[in-house]
Amino acid sequence: MDTLIFGGLLATLIALYRGASRTVVLGAWWAVLIAVTLLTAHHITSGLALKLSY
């Protein structure tokens, strides 16, 4: 999960560094944000399904 998040952020940073258009950078940023949200939701629900105590 961490690898996907950092990979997406790195791709966004590279797009910024190369001077890509604002649409490309914002698209990459939103894609990373959606992926992080979905992965976090999956992580939380799978942890709760195992009846873990915190």
GIGI-V280516 format. One line per field, one symbol per residue. ss: DSSP state (@ for helix, = for strand, . for the rest). phi: phi as a letter, one per 30 degrees, with the letter a starting at -180 (. if undefined). burial: # if it has 16 or more other C-alpha atoms within 10 Angstrom, else .. A space follows every 10 residues. Layout:
ss = ???
phi = ???
burial = ???
This chain:
ss = .@@@@@@@@@ @@@@@@@... .@@@@@@@@@ @@@@@@@@@@ @@@@@@@@@. ....
phi = .ddddddddd ddddddddid dddddddddd dddddddddd dddddddddd hdcc
burial = .......##. ##..#..... ....#..##. .#..##..#. .......... ....
